[in-house]
Amino acid sequence: MIERTKCLLNTTGIEPLGGELAEILSRSFIIRFDMDEQASDCFLEAKILASIRENRDLIVSALMKRTCQVLAMLRDGAQEKVMRLLHKTLGNHGKRRCNDYLSLMYLMMLAGEPSEVIDRALDDLHAEFLDRIASLNSVSMETARESNPIATVLAALFKAYRHALEADRESTALNVTKTNKAAFLERYQLDFLDEETIEGAWRATFSSP
């Protein structure tokens, strides 16, 4: 399940909104909230908002304390160290252009931890943080693939071809002048080696939608 935030669009005015989607996704963070990860099977928005208002001062105080600790780490050069660590560990990953932002979020995650834990996390990236980045990259790649017009057309062709084969297998008609497979190949002028391969093209496998 994907829930979209309700917010204003913040842009520098030079974003390639009419260009390649990958350019935009490289700086987009799509967060999926899986139903299996929910701690409760009942979510009452009014009750949650009331609890936030009731504990507003405590929440703001906690944020200020964490921010203070992060500012101290920034002063000591921790962000630059994390950025170098990100580059060393992840290389040219999908969200590389956001390494400065990711490093800041990493420090915010570490804020409040004992000094020995922070020191270890500044030498080796925390496994949980690496999993989060891997998830972000995976979702972005999936979104780009689903939005790619070539991939969309190919997926539709493979799906139609499979449907034609299934219709032939399930047909009980006798003396058929033209099979569904033959009609499909005649219409699209393609040669299929099997259900997952177009002859003369790179091998590509598509799961049925």
N, C-alpha and C positions, 0 to 999 in steps of 0.2 A: 504494500500500500504506500502511495506517495501523497503526502500532504504539502501543499504549496503555501509558503508564507504570504501574508498580506502586508505588503510594504511598498514604498516608493522605489522607483528604478533610479539607481545612482550610477551615472556614467560620465566619462570624461568627454564625451562627444566625438571621440575618434574610434569608437568600437566598430569593428567590421560586421555590423548587423546584417548586411546584405551579402557577406562573403561566406567563407567556409565555416560550418558549424563547429569544427574541431577547434578553431581559433577562439570561439566563445567558451566552449566547454573546458578549455585549458585553464580558465579562470573562474569557472563555475563550480559550486559545491552542492551536489545533489545528495541530500540525506534521506535515506529510506528508513522508515520506522516500521520494522517488521512486527506483525501482530504477535509472533511467538516471543518477542522480547518485552512485551508489556508486563509490568509487574502486577497489574490489576485488570480484571475483565470488565470493569465498570469505570467509565470516565465521565464525571459530571463537571462541566466547565464552570458553572456558577460556584460550585463548592471549591474548586481549585483556585479560582480568582479571589474568592473571599479569603482563603487561606493565605494567598500571596499578599493581599492587602493587610491582613492581620500581622504578618511577619515581615512587612516591608522594611522596617528599620534594621532588622537582623540581617536580611538579605543584602541590603545596601552596605552595611558594615562589613560583611564577609567579602563582598566584591572589592571594597576599598582596601581591605587588608591584603588580599591576594594581589591587587594592583600594585600596592606598595612593595611587596616582595619581588614582583616581576620587574619593577623599575630599578630595584637594587641590583638584580641580576643583569639587566641591560647595562647599567653603569659599569659593571665588572666585565663586560664583553661576552656575556653568555649567548646572546642572540647570534653574534657572528660565529661563535663556536658551533652552535646548533645548525646554522646554515651550511657550514663546511661539512658537518656530519651528515646532513641530509644529502648533500651532493656526493659525498663519498659512499654512502650506503645505498641511495636510490638512483643516482646518476640522472639520466635524462628521462625521468618519469613524467607521466601525463600532467601533473600539477607543478612541474618544476618552476614555472613562472610565478608561482605563489609561495615559493620557499620562504620569503621574508615573512609572509602572513602565517604560514605553517609553523615557522620557528617561534613566533610570538605566541601562538596557541599552545605550542609545546611547553614553553616556559610557564604559561598560565596553568597548564595541567600539573606542572611540577610544584607550583607555589603551595606552600604549606607542608611539604614533605620534609623529613629530616635531612640535614645537610649531607649525610653520607649517601642517601638515596639520590639526591640531586646530583652529587658528584659522579655517581655511577651512570646516571641518565645523560650526563653531558659527555661521557666517554663512549657510550653505546646507546643508540636510540631504543626507547622503551618498546617492547614487542607489541603492546596494545596500540600504541600510536602508529606503528608500522602497519598494523592490521587495518586501522582506520583509513590510512592513505591508500592502501591497496584496494579497499572497498570503494573509495571515492573514484579512483582510477578505473576500476572495473565498471562502475555504473556509468561513468562518462563514455567509456568505449562502447558499452551496450547502447546508450542513447544515440551516439554518433552512427553506429551500425544500423540501428532501426530507422534513423532519419536519412540514411544514404540512399539516394534515388536508384542507384545501380543495384545495391543489395536488395532493395525493396522489390524491384522488377524481377531479379533472379529468384528471390524467394517465392514470388507469385507464380513464376514459370514452373518451378519445381513442384509447387503445390498442385497446380493445374495438371501437370503430367502424372503425378501420383493418383489424382482423382480419376484421370482417364484410364489408367491401368486398373484401378479398383473397380471401375464401372464395367470394364471388360471381364474381370474375374467373376463378378457377381451376376453378369448377364446370363439369362437362360434362353435368349432368342436364338433361333436357328437360321442358317443361310443369311447371315448378316453381310451386306455388301461392303460396308466399311466399318472397321472397329473404331472405338473411341480413341485409341492410341494413334491409329492412322489419320484420323481427322485432326487430332492435335498436331501431329508432325507436319501435316499438310498446311495447316493454318499458320504455324509459327516458323516453319522452314528451319527446324533444328534437328540435330541428330543426337540422341541420348544413348550412351553406352549402358547405363543402368539408371536407377531412380535417383542416384546422387551425382552423376557425372554427365556433363555435356561433351560430346566428342569434339576434339579440336580446341577445347578451352582448358584452362587450369582447373584442376580438381577442386571442387567446392562442395561442401556438405551443408545442407540446410535442414533444420528441424521443422516439422510441420507445425504451423501456427495453431 
